[in-house]
Amino acid sequence: MPHDPITDAVLDLIARQDPDVAGLIRKEGQRQATTIELIASENHVSPAVMHAMGTCLTNKYAEGYPGARYYGGCVFHDQVEDIARERAKKLFGCRFANVQPHSGAQANMAAMMALMEPGDTFASLVLKDGGHLSHGMKINFSGRFFRPVHYPLHYPPGHPEHERIDYDAVKALCREQRPKVLMCGYSAYPRVIDFKRFREAADQCGAVLVADIAHIAGLVAAGVHPSPFPHAHVVTTTTHKTLRGPRGGLILTDDEDLAKKIDKALFPGTQGGPLMHVIGAKAVAFGEALRPEFKDYARQVVANARALAAALMTRRYRITSGGTDNHLMLVDLRGRDANLTGADAEQWLEAAGIVTNKNGIPDDPRPPRVTSGVRLGTAAVTTRGMREPQMERIAGWIDRVLAAGLQSPGERESTSRGVRGEVRDLCGQFSLP
Ligand SMILES: *Cc1c(COP(=O)(O)O)cnc(C)c1O
């Protein structure tokens, strides 16, 4: 397996001082290299993005923004952050970007702080149907300091739009509750989000529309999913999912007044010193996403998701909403067998080298620790160069492992061992970037 020679050199260097940590990083590298990563929120960054994070940019305090820092010596940090901001604006076609959020949740916290006072009402998706914990979970800051009200995901069973966003319900909720902020954007929604209709709902009560595109940012940047601009007032996102950058967050807007409020709410409102090494890596990743090859990548991510969903459906798995428009799908395992649970599937597949996560499906009768579904995404396998034929093979392996698991523990173990070997071989042919 071709290795990134710089990573090898870095690990040798760490190992001389700290063999314990270096050993674990090496093992994790091996795990990533030899398993199929289907977790929809994960990806493999390029060596350039990876190594930008491991640089001297980390040594500096750069509280404030370019040209207005609270510490001296920020000449080069200013230029790095400026490049990151300019590229983010170009990538998403908007006027203002804040590249400092440490994560997606931090981006949402700053956006909420900028747009609401404690106790104010905001509207978002019912959490169990694919919302995010930073969209109003009771024990999260968003649920403790603000008042979340929720719209249901979907129309009832039998409706042609079953398991898709019910925009009429969103509008009705806005009329009744008059939220100050309306949030859209999800962690497990496989269909196109109609930002225009969300804006219409927001306009009914004068709400600010926040689109959290954490999952689909790479698809939006590549033009493979419609842009939230000009409909959303504020856009928040992570940088590490389909966008394939370092772990981090980003806030975008076209509105100058909102941009000023957001900058203040981020620093000093909710964060201290920015992670400048991560901002350097964001700049590198945004540069990659601006290249034409990234469009090809994003198109293939969606084509692979469609192929994987179709291959599973021919094996009698039910895909919620009947398919996918983006990088992810929710597999309702009960379609294959009423006794299959998400928890079992996740565990059995991991033993075979296929990494997924259990996920509730809409109206799931099982509790969140068990669930009736798994969420699968194709961002990471597409980065390795896999295409439709490989999706077909992966679907076949998934079905073999789950079918064996339903038979007996012994059958499961021997099938897992066999599939594990085949997965290893395939990973050898499609190496990490
Ligand atoms: C992943 C995700 C986030 C949060 O990202 P973190 O970087 O883990 O804080 C926020 N919103 C949505 C919709 C997400 O899917």
The ligand as an ORCA input file, in Angstrom:
! r2SCAN-3c Opt
* xyz 0 1
  C     -22.072     17.452     11.741
  C     -23.097     18.490     11.940
  C     -22.877     19.610     12.767
  C     -21.763     19.762     13.760
  O     -20.533     19.517     13.510
  P     -19.384     19.373     14.623
  O     -18.201     19.835     13.866
  O     -19.376     17.944     15.006
  O     -19.704     20.269     15.760
  C     -23.836     20.605     12.784
  N     -24.947     20.511     12.056
  C     -25.213     19.449     11.287
  C     -26.474     19.416     10.510
  C     -24.304     18.397     11.210
  O     -24.590     17.321     10.475
*
